[in-house]
Amino acid sequence: MSFTYQTLVAVVLVVAVAAGCQPPRPAVSVADDHPHPHGADAHSHGDDGQGAHSHGETADAESHAEDSEFLELSEQSRESLGIEVTKLSQSDYARTLRVPGTIVAIPGVTQLDVTAKVSGQVTKIFAFEGQAVRPGSPLFELRVMHEDAITGQIQLLDALAKMEGVNAEIERLERLEQKSTGSVAGIRLVQQKYERSHLQHTIASRRQMLSLLGIPEADVDTFIERHRGQHHHMDGDSKQQTEKPPLLEMVVIHAPLPSEEDSGTEPLYVIEQLDTRVGQHVELDSALCRLGDYGKLYVEASAFEQDLGIIRRAIGNGWQATAKIDLRDAESIQDEKLDILYISPSVDTASRAARFYVALDNDLLSQAPTGDEHPFVDWKYRPGQRVEVHVPIEEFRSHLVLPADAVVRDGLRQFIFVVDGEHAHQQEVTVQHRDEDVVVLASSDRSLAGKKVVTSGAYQIKLALLNRSSGPVSHGHQH
């Protein structure tokens, strides 16, 4: 069978179309800008034309990518964006369990009741409600009106007077016995020494009785010294009979002294409540006032049963807690390195929470003078204040720790802004831990130590870079 030339050409075209090929086009000189007419094939650049378009977009994208990572930090931009810069350094940080708590008084320590040591009448009050007093400071003066106290003093005076007479007689008999030995002087001397021993016992018992009635031992000593001084200055029996006996009429009640077990700074008491007035008759052990020592307090915190293991582990490892108080219109107060003392043995049946206690040292904020030795004071912490207690769960040693606002999230990636001179550029980092306050960077980012980073205003810098990168872009399409 024979084919014509036209039939052969038609077969070749059909096969070419089926194979996805394109028919050959007339050649164009590269030197010629646009030698072909602007008709249907005006944009028939093929792969070369698309490549030219792609190179223009790539150059612009790289330029904008570089611009989106750097920002010039002028003085005006720092002020307007609120930018703060800090030099990075390694430190320790603890991941914490946060629980609510309340500041409470220490039972048996914070509040002390001052009572009347002897029944009598209040004649003077040295300090009043709200004022501060030191240990040993006078608080009240009482006129002694207890019958046993008056009787005990009279009996003590009588024993002291007899003791002085017996001592004088013993001295006389001893001198007489040295001059001439005789049975009469010797027997008399033995009797007087026995009488002296009996009087010593009587004096000691009367001293103890007065002490039990509430008269301070120092006042009893003063009472005895007054008697001896008065006795030595008497001239003749007539003066001895007319001289008024030195009875102890007034007793001063002092603020309690700290016990020997207490160590550290001297406590400062505040008169919380005054329970008496001048002229009032008080009985033995009647309440006079209540003192408060706020130098040391407790934080009573609550944790659920499932969190008690964390509290026990913190106590066992010697980890210390942090107490934080948020104040309105002021910076928060935070105390760190507080000892966790113990966990309460009971659980609240309603909330299913257990209480645990943290030691809290208090500080004086101000001391307003009142013109005397009893000022009004203001403490940093007060019972009843609510706090947030942070109990360590995990400790990060020698890591880079930044404020949470210093690390900006962009999808799954996280960045900080490193400051170099007058420019800031974003640096991707790996975060090992983040909470509402801080971010702990992974060990792989320790090489950033010593560099200056933006710790406040990082989000504003990110917004400024995004706004700049979203501007109009030229594709560089040329014909």
TORKOL-4160 file (C-alpha; in steps of 0.2 Angstrom, whole numbers, padded with zeros to 4 digits, m for minus):
479
<pt num="1" X="0000" Y="0000" Z="0000"/>
<pt num="2" X="0007" Y="0017" Z="m0004"/>
<pt num="3" X="0004" Y="0033" Z="0006"/>
<pt num="4" X="0004" Y="0051" Z="m0001"/>
<pt num="5" X="0015" Y="0065" Z="0007"/>
<pt num="6" X="0000" Y="0073" Z="0014"/>
<pt num="7" X="m0006" Y="0057" Z="0023"/>
<pt num="8" X="0012" Y="0055" Z="0031"/>
<pt num="9" X="0012" Y="0073" Z="0038"/>
<pt num="10" X="m0006" Y="0070" Z="0046"/>
<pt num="11" X="0000" Y="0054" Z="0054"/>
<pt num="12" X="0015" Y="0063" Z="0062"/>
<pt num="13" X="0005" Y="0077" Z="0069"/>
<pt num="14" X="m0008" Y="0065" Z="0077"/>
<pt num="15" X="0006" Y="0055" Z="0085"/>
<pt num="16" X="0015" Y="0072" Z="0091"/>
<pt num="17" X="m0002" Y="0078" Z="0099"/>
<pt num="18" X="m0005" Y="0061" Z="0107"/>
<pt num="19" X="0013" Y="0061" Z="0115"/>
<pt num="20" X="0010" Y="0079" Z="0122"/>
<pt num="21" X="0023" Y="0087" Z="0111"/>
<pt num="22" X="0021" Y="0104" Z="0104"/>
<pt num="23" X="0025" Y="0108" Z="0086"/>
<pt num="24" X="0041" Y="0118" Z="0083"/>
<pt num="25" X="0041" Y="0137" Z="0083"/>
<pt num="26" X="0051" Y="0149" Z="0074"/>
<pt num="27" X="0067" Y="0153" Z="0082"/>
<pt num="28" X="0070" Y="0170" Z="0091"/>
<pt num="29" X="0086" Y="0179" Z="0093"/>
<pt num="30" X="0091" Y="0181" Z="0112"/>
<pt num="31" X="0099" Y="0198" Z="0108"/>
<pt num="32" X="0082" Y="0204" Z="0101"/>
<pt num="33" X="0071" Y="0211" Z="0116"/>
<pt num="34" X="0054" Y="0207" Z="0108"/>
<pt num="35" X="0056" Y="0204" Z="0089"/>
<pt num="36" X="0040" Y="0194" Z="0088"/>
<pt num="37" X="0023" Y="0203" Z="0087"/>
<pt num="38" X="0012" Y="0206" Z="0102"/>
<pt num="39" X="m0001" Y="0194" Z="0097"/>
<pt num="40" X="m0007" Y="0178" Z="0104"/>
<pt num="41" X="0011" Y="0173" Z="0107"/>
<pt num="42" X="0016" Y="0189" Z="0115"/>
<pt num="43" X="0019" Y="0180" Z="0132"/>
<pt num="44" X="0025" Y="0163" Z="0125"/>
<pt num="45" X="0042" Y="0164" Z="0134"/>
<pt num="46" X="0041" Y="0146" Z="0139"/>
<pt num="47" X="0051" Y="0140" Z="0153"/>
<pt num="48" X="0064" Y="0155" Z="0151"/>
<pt num="49" X="0050" Y="0168" Z="0154"/>
<pt num="50" X="0043" Y="0159" Z="0170"/>
<pt num="51" X="0061" Y="0158" Z="0176"/>
<pt num="52" X="0064" Y="0176" Z="0174"/>
<pt num="53" X="0048" Y="0179" Z="0184"/>
<pt num="54" X="0053" Y="0167" Z="0198"/>
<pt num="55" X="0070" Y="0175" Z="0201"/>
<pt num="56" X="0062" Y="0192" Z="0204"/>
<pt num="57" X="0050" Y="0185" Z="0217"/>
<pt num="58" X="0065" Y="0176" Z="0226"/>
<pt num="59" X="0076" Y="0191" Z="0227"/>
<pt num="60" X="0061" Y="0201" Z="0235"/>
<pt num="61" X="0056" Y="0187" Z="0247"/>
<pt num="62" X="0074" Y="0186" Z="0253"/>
<pt num="63" X="0075" Y="0205" Z="0255"/>
<pt num="64" X="0059" Y="0205" Z="0265"/>
<pt num="65" X="0063" Y="0190" Z="0276"/>
<pt num="66" X="0079" Y="0199" Z="0281"/>
<pt num="67" X="0070" Y="0215" Z="0285"/>
<pt num="68" X="0057" Y="0205" Z="0295"/>
<pt num="69" X="0070" Y="0199" Z="0307"/>
<pt num="70" X="0079" Y="0216" Z="0311"/>
<pt num="71" X="0073" Y="0232" Z="0319"/>
<pt num="72" X="0083" Y="0248" Z="0323"/>
<pt num="73" X="0081" Y="0253" Z="0341"/>
<pt num="74" X="0081" Y="0272" Z="0342"/>
<pt num="75" X="0078" Y="0281" Z="0358"/>
<pt num="76" X="0061" Y="0286" Z="0352"/>
<pt num="77" X="0056" Y="0268" Z="0348"/>
<pt num="78" X="0063" Y="0262" Z="0365"/>
<pt num="79" X="0052" Y="0274" Z="0374"/>
<pt num="80" X="0036" Y="0272" Z="0363"/>
<pt num="81" X="0037" Y="0253" Z="0364"/>
<pt num="82" X="0042" Y="0252" Z="0382"/>
<pt num="83" X="0058" Y="0242" Z="0378"/>
<pt num="84" X="0069" Y="0236" Z="0392"/>
<pt num="85" X="0085" Y="0227" Z="0389"/>
<pt num="86" X="0094" Y="0215" Z="0401"/>
<pt num="87" X="0110" Y="0205" Z="0400"/>
<pt num="88" X="0107" Y="0186" Z="0400"/>
<pt num="89" X="0116" Y="0176" Z="0414"/>
<pt num="90" X="0113" Y="0158" Z="0420"/>
<pt num="91" X="0103" Y="0156" Z="0436"/>
<pt num="92" X="0093" Y="0143" Z="0446"/>
<pt num="93" X="0074" Y="0141" Z="0445"/>
<pt num="94" X="0061" Y="0130" Z="0452"/>
<pt num="95" X="0045" Y="0124" Z="0444"/>
<pt num="96" X="0032" Y="0126" Z="0457"/>
<pt num="97" X="0015" Y="0121" Z="0463"/>
<pt num="98" X="0004" Y="0136" Z="0467"/>
<pt num="99" X="m0008" Y="0135" Z="0481"/>
<pt num="100" X="m0018" Y="0148" Z="0491"/>
<pt num="101" X="m0014" Y="0153" Z="0509"/>
<pt num="102" X="m0018" Y="0165" Z="0523"/>
<pt num="103" X="m0006" Y="0173" Z="0535"/>
<pt num="104" X="m0010" Y="0167" Z="0553"/>
<pt num="105" X="m0004" Y="0170" Z="0571"/>
<pt num="106" X="0007" Y="0157" Z="0579"/>
<pt num="107" X="m0003" Y="0149" Z="0592"/>
<pt num="108" X="0004" Y="0152" Z="0610"/>
<pt num="109" X="0018" Y="0164" Z="0603"/>
<pt num="110" X="0010" Y="0179" Z="0593"/>
<pt num="111" X="m0002" Y="0184" Z="0607"/>
<pt num="112" X="0002" Y="0185" Z="0625"/>
<pt num="113" X="m0011" Y="0189" Z="0639"/>
<pt num="114" X="m0004" Y="0200" Z="0653"/>
<pt num="115" X="m0013" Y="0197" Z="0670"/>
<pt num="116" X="m0013" Y="0205" Z="0687"/>
<pt num="117" X="0000" Y="0197" Z="0698"/>
<pt num="118" X="m0009" Y="0203" Z="0714"/>
<pt num="119" X="m0026" Y="0209" Z="0718"/>
<pt num="120" X="m0027" Y="0228" Z="0720"/>
<pt num="121" X="m0031" Y="0244" Z="0712"/>
<pt num="122" X="m0024" Y="0251" Z="0695"/>
<pt num="123" X="m0016" Y="0267" Z="0699"/>
<pt num="124" X="m0006" Y="0270" Z="0683"/>
<pt num="125" X="m0006" Y="0264" Z="0664"/>
<pt num="126" X="0011" Y="0267" Z="0656"/>
<pt num="127" X="0006" Y="0262" Z="0637"/>
<pt num="128" X="m0011" Y="0261" Z="0628"/>
<pt num="129" X="m0019" Y="0252" Z="0614"/>
<pt num="130" X="m0009" Y="0252" Z="0598"/>
<pt num="131" X="0007" Y="0257" Z="0605"/>
<pt num="132" X="0023" Y="0246" Z="0605"/>
<pt num="133" X="0033" Y="0241" Z="0621"/>
<pt num="134" X="0049" Y="0232" Z="0623"/>
<pt num="135" X="0051" Y="0217" Z="0634"/>
<pt num="136" X="0053" Y="0222" Z="0652"/>
<pt num="137" X="0044" Y="0239" Z="0650"/>
<pt num="138" X="0032" Y="0244" Z="0663"/>
<pt num="139" X="0014" Y="0242" Z="0659"/>
<pt num="140" X="0003" Y="0245" Z="0674"/>
<pt num="141" X="0005" Y="0251" Z="0692"/>
<pt num="142" X="m0006" Y="0243" Z="0705"/>
<pt num="143" X="m0009" Y="0247" Z="0724"/>
<pt num="144" X="m0008" Y="0231" Z="0734"/>
<pt num="145" X="m0024" Y="0227" Z="0743"/>
<pt num="146" X="m0023" Y="0209" Z="0745"/>
<pt num="147" X="m0024" Y="0204" Z="0763"/>
<pt num="148" X="m0012" Y="0190" Z="0762"/>
<pt num="149" X="0001" Y="0201" Z="0753"/>
<pt num="150" X="0000" Y="0214" Z="0767"/>
<pt num="151" X="0000" Y="0200" Z="0781"/>
<pt num="152" X="0015" Y="0192" Z="0772"/>
<pt num="153" X="0025" Y="0208" Z="0772"/>
<pt num="154" X="0022" Y="0211" Z="0790"/>
<pt num="155" X="0027" Y="0194" Z="0794"/>
<pt num="156" X="0043" Y="0196" Z="0784"/>
<pt num="157" X="0047" Y="0212" Z="0792"/>
<pt num="158" X="0045" Y="0204" Z="0809"/>
<pt num="159" X="0056" Y="0190" Z="0804"/>
<pt num="160" X="0070" Y="0202" Z="0798"/>
<pt num="161" X="0069" Y="0212" Z="0814"/>
<pt num="162" X="0071" Y="0196" Z="0824"/>
<pt num="163" X="0085" Y="0190" Z="0813"/>
<pt num="164" X="0095" Y="0206" Z="0816"/>
<pt num="165" X="0093" Y="0205" Z="0835"/>
<pt num="166" X="0098" Y="0186" Z="0835"/>
<pt num="167" X="0113" Y="0190" Z="0825"/>
<pt num="168" X="0118" Y="0204" Z="0837"/>
<pt num="169" X="0116" Y="0192" Z="0852"/>
<pt num="170" X="0126" Y="0178" Z="0844"/>
<pt num="171" X="0141" Y="0191" Z="0841"/>
<pt num="172" X="0140" Y="0196" Z="0859"/>
<pt num="173" X="0140" Y="0178" Z="0866"/>
<pt num="174" X="0154" Y="0173" Z="0855"/>
<pt num="175" X="0165" Y="0187" Z="0862"/>
<pt num="176" X="0160" Y="0183" Z="0879"/>
<pt num="177" X="0164" Y="0164" Z="0877"/>
<pt num="178" X="0182" Y="0169" Z="0870"/>
<pt num="179" X="0185" Y="0179" Z="0886"/>
<pt num="180" X="0179" Y="0166" Z="0899"/>
<pt num="181" X="0173" Y="0149" Z="0895"/>
<pt num="182" X="0157" Y="0145" Z="0904"/>
<pt num="183" X="0143" Y="0133" Z="0902"/>
<pt num="184" X="0130" Y="0147" Z="0903"/>
<pt num="185" X="0137" Y="0157" Z="0888"/>
<pt num="186" X="0139" Y="0141" Z="0878"/>
<pt num="187" X="0121" Y="0135" Z="0880"/>
<pt num="188" X="0114" Y="0152" Z="0876"/>
<pt num="189" X="0125" Y="0153" Z="0860"/>
<pt num="190" X="0118" Y="0136" Z="0854"/>
<pt num="191" X="0100" Y="0142" Z="0857"/>
<pt num="192" X="0103" Y="0158" Z="0848"/>
<pt num="193" X="0110" Y="0149" Z="0833"/>
<pt num="194" X="0095" Y="0137" Z="0833"/>
<pt num="195" X="0084" Y="0153" Z="0833"/>
<pt num="196" X="0093" Y="0160" Z="0818"/>
<pt num="197" X="0091" Y="0145" Z="0808"/>
<pt num="198" X="0072" Y="0145" Z="0812"/>
<pt num="199" X="0071" Y="0164" Z="0806"/>
<pt num="200" X="0080" Y="0160" Z="0790"/>
<pt num="201" X="0067" Y="0147" Z="0786"/>
<pt num="202" X="0053" Y="0159" Z="0790"/>
<pt num="203" X="0061" Y="0173" Z="0779"/>
<pt num="204" X="0063" Y="0161" Z="0764"/>
<pt num="205" X="0045" Y="0155" Z="0766"/>
<pt num="206" X="0038" Y="0173" Z="0767"/>
<pt num="207" X="0047" Y="0178" Z="0752"/>
<pt num="208" X="0040" Y="0163" Z="0742"/>
<pt num="209" X="0023" Y="0167" Z="0748"/>
<pt num="210" X="0024" Y="0185" Z="0742"/>
<pt num="211" X="0031" Y="0179" Z="0725"/>
<pt num="212" X="0016" Y="0167" Z="0724"/>
<pt num="213" X="0004" Y="0181" Z="0727"/>
<pt num="214" X="0011" Y="0190" Z="0712"/>
<pt num="215" X="0024" Y="0202" Z="0719"/>
<pt num="216" X="0040" Y="0202" Z="0709"/>
<pt num="217" X="0055" Y="0195" Z="0717"/>
<pt num="218" X="0064" Y="0211" Z="0712"/>
<pt num="219" X="0051" Y="0221" Z="0722"/>
<pt num="220" X="0053" Y="0210" Z="0737"/>
<pt num="221" X="0072" Y="0212" Z="0737"/>
<pt num="222" X="0069" Y="0231" Z="0736"/>
<pt num="223" X="0057" Y="0230" Z="0751"/>
<pt num="224" X="0070" Y="0220" Z="0761"/>
<pt num="225" X="0084" Y="0233" Z="0757"/>
<pt num="226" X="0073" Y="0247" Z="0762"/>
<pt num="227" X="0070" Y="0239" Z="0779"/>
<pt num="228" X="0088" Y="0236" Z="0782"/>
<pt num="229" X="0093" Y="0254" Z="0776"/>
<pt num="230" X="0080" Y="0261" Z="0788"/>
<pt num="231" X="0085" Y="0250" Z="0802"/>
<pt num="232" X="0104" Y="0255" Z="0801"/>
<pt num="233" X="0099" Y="0274" Z="0801"/>
<pt num="234" X="0089" Y="0273" Z="0817"/>
<pt num="235" X="0095" Y="0282" Z="0832"/>
<pt num="236" X="0087" Y="0276" Z="0848"/>
<pt num="237" X="0071" Y="0266" Z="0852"/>
<pt num="238" X="0059" Y="0281" Z="0851"/>
<pt num="239" X="0063" Y="0283" Z="0833"/>
<pt num="240" X="0062" Y="0265" Z="0829"/>
<pt num="241" X="0044" Y="0265" Z="0837"/>
<pt num="242" X="0038" Y="0280" Z="0827"/>
<pt num="243" X="0046" Y="0276" Z="0810"/>
<pt num="244" X="0033" Y="0270" Z="0797"/>
<pt num="245" X="0037" Y="0252" Z="0792"/>
<pt num="246" X="0042" Y="0250" Z="0773"/>
<pt num="247" X="0028" Y="0240" Z="0767"/>
<pt num="248" X="0027" Y="0237" Z="0749"/>
<pt num="249" X="0011" Y="0247" Z="0743"/>
<pt num="250" X="0014" Y="0248" Z="0724"/>
<pt num="251" X="0018" Y="0234" Z="0712"/>
<pt num="252" X="0023" Y="0237" Z="0694"/>
<pt num="253" X="0018" Y="0225" Z="0680"/>
<pt num="254" X="0031" Y="0223" Z="0666"/>
<pt num="255" X="0030" Y="0216" Z="0648"/>
<pt num="256" X="0036" Y="0198" Z="0648"/>
<pt num="257" X="0054" Y="0195" Z="0645"/>
<pt num="258" X="0059" Y="0183" Z="0631"/>
<pt num="259" X="0063" Y="0165" Z="0636"/>
<pt num="260" X="0081" Y="0158" Z="0636"/>
<pt num="261" X="0076" Y="0147" Z="0621"/>
<pt num="262" X="0072" Y="0162" Z="0611"/>
<pt num="263" X="0086" Y="0168" Z="0600"/>
<pt num="264" X="0088" Y="0182" Z="0587"/>
<pt num="265" X="0082" Y="0200" Z="0588"/>
<pt num="266" X="0072" Y="0206" Z="0603"/>
<pt num="267" X="0053" Y="0205" Z="0601"/>
<pt num="268" X="0043" Y="0221" Z="0600"/>
<pt num="269" X="0026" Y="0219" Z="0607"/>
<pt num="270" X="0010" Y="0229" Z="0602"/>
<pt num="271" X="m0004" Y="0232" Z="0614"/>
<pt num="272" X="m0019" Y="0224" Z="0604"/>
<pt num="273" X="m0032" Y="0226" Z="0618"/>
<pt num="274" X="m0033" Y="0235" Z="0634"/>
<pt num="275" X="m0044" Y="0227" Z="0647"/>
<pt num="276" X="m0043" Y="0239" Z="0662"/>
<pt num="277" X="m0043" Y="0257" Z="0667"/>
<pt num="278" X="m0036" Y="0268" Z="0680"/>
<pt num="279" X="m0045" Y="0266" Z="0697"/>
<pt num="280" X="m0052" Y="0249" Z="0693"/>
<pt num="281" X="m0050" Y="0235" Z="0706"/>
<pt num="282" X="m0043" Y="0219" Z="0699"/>
<pt num="283" X="m0042" Y="0202" Z="0706"/>
<pt num="284" X="m0027" Y="0190" Z="0705"/>
<pt num="285" X="m0025" Y="0184" Z="0687"/>
<pt num="286" X="m0037" Y="0196" Z="0680"/>
<pt num="287" X="m0034" Y="0201" Z="0662"/>
<pt num="288" X="m0025" Y="0218" Z="0660"/>
<pt num="289" X="m0021" Y="0218" Z="0642"/>
<pt num="290" X="m0016" Y="0208" Z="0627"/>
<pt num="291" X="0001" Y="0209" Z="0618"/>
<pt num="292" X="0005" Y="0204" Z="0600"/>
<pt num="293" X="0022" Y="0200" Z="0594"/>
<pt num="294" X="0021" Y="0200" Z="0575"/>
<pt num="295" X="0040" Y="0197" Z="0572"/>
<pt num="296" X="0036" Y="0179" Z="0567"/>
<pt num="297" X="0020" Y="0172" Z="0558"/>
<pt num="298" X="0014" Y="0157" Z="0549"/>
<pt num="299" X="0007" Y="0155" Z="0532"/>
<pt num="300" X="m0007" Y="0142" Z="0532"/>
<pt num="301" X="m0009" Y="0135" Z="0515"/>
<pt num="302" X="m0021" Y="0122" Z="0508"/>
<pt num="303" X="m0017" Y="0108" Z="0495"/>
<pt num="304" X="m0027" Y="0094" Z="0488"/>
<pt num="305" X="m0024" Y="0076" Z="0494"/>
<pt num="306" X="m0016" Y="0072" Z="0477"/>
<pt num="307" X="m0003" Y="0086" Z="0479"/>
<pt num="308" X="0003" Y="0081" Z="0497"/>
<pt num="309" X="0016" Y="0070" Z="0489"/>
<pt num="310" X="0024" Y="0086" Z="0481"/>
<pt num="311" X="0024" Y="0095" Z="0498"/>
<pt num="312" X="0032" Y="0080" Z="0507"/>
<pt num="313" X="0045" Y="0079" Z="0494"/>
<pt num="314" X="0049" Y="0097" Z="0495"/>
<pt num="315" X="0051" Y="0095" Z="0514"/>
<pt num="316" X="0062" Y="0080" Z="0512"/>
<pt num="317" X="0073" Y="0088" Z="0500"/>
<pt num="318" X="0074" Y="0104" Z="0510"/>
<pt num="319" X="0067" Y="0115" Z="0496"/>
<pt num="320" X="0060" Y="0131" Z="0502"/>
<pt num="321" X="0044" Y="0140" Z="0497"/>
<pt num="322" X="0039" Y="0157" Z="0491"/>
<pt num="323" X="0025" Y="0168" Z="0497"/>
<pt num="324" X="0018" Y="0181" Z="0485"/>
<pt num="325" X="0005" Y="0195" Z="0489"/>
<pt num="326" X="m0003" Y="0205" Z="0475"/>
<pt num="327" X="m0007" Y="0223" Z="0481"/>
<pt num="328" X="m0019" Y="0235" Z="0473"/>
<pt num="329" X="m0011" Y="0250" Z="0465"/>
<pt num="330" X="0006" Y="0244" Z="0471"/>
<pt num="331" X="0019" Y="0231" Z="0466"/>
<pt num="332" X="0017" Y="0213" Z="0473"/>
<pt num="333" X="0026" Y="0208" Z="0489"/>
<pt num="334" X="0036" Y="0192" Z="0488"/>
<pt num="335" X="0047" Y="0183" Z="0501"/>
<pt num="336" X="0058" Y="0169" Z="0495"/>
<pt num="337" X="0067" Y="0155" Z="0504"/>
<pt num="338" X="0053" Y="0151" Z="0517"/>
<pt num="339" X="0054" Y="0135" Z="0527"/>
<pt num="340" X="0040" Y="0123" Z="0525"/>
<pt num="341" X="0037" Y="0117" Z="0543"/>
<pt num="342" X="0024" Y="0103" Z="0543"/>
<pt num="343" X="0008" Y="0096" Z="0536"/>
<pt num="344" X="m0008" Y="0096" Z="0546"/>
<pt num="345" X="m0013" Y="0078" Z="0551"/>
<pt num="346" X="m0031" Y="0081" Z="0546"/>
<pt num="347" X="m0040" Y="0084" Z="0530"/>
<pt num="348" X="m0055" Y="0095" Z="0528"/>
<pt num="349" X="m0070" Y="0085" Z="0525"/>
<pt num="350" X="m0079" Y="0097" Z="0514"/>
<pt num="351" X="m0065" Y="0103" Z="0502"/>
<pt num="352" X="m0054" Y="0088" Z="0504"/>
<pt num="353" X="m0039" Y="0099" Z="0506"/>
<pt num="354" X="m0025" Y="0097" Z="0519"/>
<pt num="355" X="m0016" Y="0112" Z="0527"/>
<pt num="356" X="0002" Y="0114" Z="0528"/>
<pt num="357" X="0012" Y="0128" Z="0537"/>
<pt num="358" X="0026" Y="0139" Z="0531"/>
<pt num="359" X="0037" Y="0150" Z="0543"/>
<pt num="360" X="0036" Y="0169" Z="0539"/>
<pt num="361" X="0048" Y="0182" Z="0546"/>
<pt num="362" X="0040" Y="0199" Z="0547"/>
<pt num="363" X="0048" Y="0216" Z="0545"/>
<pt num="364" X="0044" Y="0234" Z="0552"/>
<pt num="365" X="0039" Y="0246" Z="0538"/>
<pt num="366" X="0038" Y="0262" Z="0549"/>
<pt num="367" X="0039" Y="0267" Z="0566"/>
<pt num="368" X="0029" Y="0283" Z="0570"/>
<pt num="369" X="0036" Y="0292" Z="0586"/>
<pt num="370" X="0023" Y="0298" Z="0599"/>
<pt num="371" X="0035" Y="0309" Z="0609"/>
<pt num="372" X="0039" Y="0295" Z="0622"/>
<pt num="373" X="0046" Y="0277" Z="0622"/>
<pt num="374" X="0030" Y="0269" Z="0616"/>
<pt num="375" X="0028" Y="0272" Z="0597"/>
<pt num="376" X="0015" Y="0266" Z="0585"/>
<pt num="377" X="0022" Y="0254" Z="0572"/>
<pt num="378" X="0017" Y="0247" Z="0555"/>
<pt num="379" X="0021" Y="0229" Z="0550"/>
<pt num="380" X="0024" Y="0222" Z="0533"/>
<pt num="381" X="0013" Y="0207" Z="0535"/>
<pt num="382" X="m0003" Y="0205" Z="0545"/>
<pt num="383" X="m0013" Y="0190" Z="0550"/>
<pt num="384" X="m0028" Y="0188" Z="0539"/>
<pt num="385" X="m0019" Y="0193" Z="0523"/>
<pt num="386" X="m0021" Y="0181" Z="0508"/>
<pt num="387" X="m0005" Y="0175" Z="0499"/>
<pt num="388" X="m0001" Y="0163" Z="0485"/>
<pt num="389" X="0012" Y="0150" Z="0490"/>
<pt num="390" X="0024" Y="0143" Z="0478"/>
<pt num="391" X="0030" Y="0125" Z="0482"/>
<pt num="392" X="0045" Y="0119" Z="0472"/>
<pt num="393" X="0042" Y="0103" Z="0461"/>
<pt num="394" X="0057" Y="0103" Z="0450"/>
<pt num="395" X="0073" Y="0113" Z="0450"/>
<pt num="396" X="0083" Y="0119" Z="0435"/>
<pt num="397" X="0101" Y="0122" Z="0438"/>
<pt num="398" X="0112" Y="0135" Z="0428"/>
<pt num="399" X="0099" Y="0139" Z="0415"/>
<pt num="400" X="0094" Y="0155" Z="0406"/>
<pt num="401" X="0079" Y="0162" Z="0414"/>
<pt num="402" X="0069" Y="0176" Z="0407"/>
<pt num="403" X="0052" Y="0185" Z="0410"/>
<pt num="404" X="0038" Y="0177" Z="0401"/>
<pt num="405" X="0035" Y="0192" Z="0391"/>
<pt num="406" X="0053" Y="0191" Z="0384"/>
<pt num="407" X="0049" Y="0176" Z="0373"/>
<pt num="408" X="0037" Y="0178" Z="0358"/>
<pt num="409" X="0027" Y="0164" Z="0351"/>
<pt num="410" X="0025" Y="0162" Z="0332"/>
<pt num="411" X="0015" Y="0146" Z="0329"/>
<pt num="412" X="0026" Y="0132" Z="0335"/>
<pt num="413" X="0042" Y="0143" Z="0335"/>
<pt num="414" X="0047" Y="0154" Z="0349"/>
<pt num="415" X="0059" Y="0169" Z="0348"/>
<pt num="416" X="0068" Y="0181" Z="0359"/>
<pt num="417" X="0076" Y="0198" Z="0352"/>
<pt num="418" X="0094" Y="0200" Z="0354"/>
<pt num="419" X="0101" Y="0218" Z="0355"/>
<pt num="420" X="0117" Y="0222" Z="0346"/>
<pt num="421" X="0121" Y="0240" Z="0347"/>
<pt num="422" X="0106" Y="0250" Z="0340"/>
<pt num="423" X="0098" Y="0235" Z="0332"/>
<pt num="424" X="0088" Y="0220" Z="0338"/>
<pt num="425" X="0086" Y="0204" Z="0328"/>
<pt num="426" X="0075" Y="0189" Z="0333"/>
<pt num="427" X="0083" Y="0173" Z="0338"/>
<pt num="428" X="0074" Y="0157" Z="0339"/>
<pt num="429" X="0075" Y="0147" Z="0355"/>
<pt num="430" X="0070" Y="0131" Z="0363"/>
<pt num="431" X="0059" Y="0133" Z="0379"/>
<pt num="432" X="0061" Y="0119" Z="0392"/>
<pt num="433" X="0048" Y="0127" Z="0404"/>
<pt num="434" X="0036" Y="0141" Z="0403"/>
<pt num="435" X="0023" Y="0148" Z="0416"/>
<pt num="436" X="0014" Y="0164" Z="0418"/>
<pt num="437" X="0029" Y="0173" Z="0426"/>
<pt num="438" X="0045" Y="0166" Z="0418"/>
<pt num="439" X="0052" Y="0155" Z="0404"/>
<pt num="440" X="0067" Y="0143" Z="0406"/>
<pt num="441" X="0077" Y="0140" Z="0390"/>
<pt num="442" X="0084" Y="0123" Z="0386"/>
<pt num="443" X="0102" Y="0119" Z="0389"/>
<pt num="444" X="0106" Y="0120" Z="0370"/>
<pt num="445" X="0103" Y="0139" Z="0372"/>
<pt num="446" X="0116" Y="0142" Z="0385"/>
<pt num="447" X="0128" Y="0150" Z="0372"/>
<pt num="448" X="0116" Y="0165" Z="0373"/>
<pt num="449" X="0123" Y="0169" Z="0390"/>
<pt num="450" X="0131" Y="0186" Z="0391"/>
<pt num="451" X="0121" Y="0193" Z="0377"/>
<pt num="452" X="0108" Y="0208" Z="0379"/>
<pt num="453" X="0090" Y="0203" Z="0376"/>
<pt num="454" X="0074" Y="0213" Z="0376"/>
<pt num="455" X="0064" Y="0208" Z="0392"/>
<pt num="456" X="0050" Y="0220" Z="0390"/>
<pt num="457" X="0042" Y="0226" Z="0374"/>
<pt num="458" X="0046" Y="0210" Z="0364"/>
<pt num="459" X="0029" Y="0208" Z="0358"/>
<pt num="460" X="0028" Y="0226" Z="0352"/>
<pt num="461" X="0044" Y="0223" Z="0342"/>
<pt num="462" X="0036" Y="0208" Z="0334"/>
<pt num="463" X="0021" Y="0218" Z="0329"/>
<pt num="464" X="0032" Y="0232" Z="0321"/>
<pt num="465" X="0041" Y="0219" Z="0311"/>
<pt num="466" X="0025" Y="0211" Z="0305"/>
<pt num="467" X="0018" Y="0228" Z="0300"/>
<pt num="468" X="0033" Y="0232" Z="0290"/>
<pt num="469" X="0034" Y="0215" Z="0281"/>
<pt num="470" X="0016" Y="0216" Z="0276"/>
<pt num="471" X="0019" Y="0232" Z="0265"/>
<pt num="472" X="0017" Y="0232" Z="0245"/>
<pt num="473" X="0030" Y="0221" Z="0236"/>
<pt num="474" X="0036" Y="0223" Z="0218"/>
<pt num="475" X="0038" Y="0207" Z="0209"/>
<pt num="476" X="0051" Y="0214" Z="0196"/>
<pt num="477" X="0041" Y="0208" Z="0181"/>
<pt num="478" X="0049" Y="0215" Z="0166"/>
<pt num="479" X="0046" Y="0213" Z="0147"/>
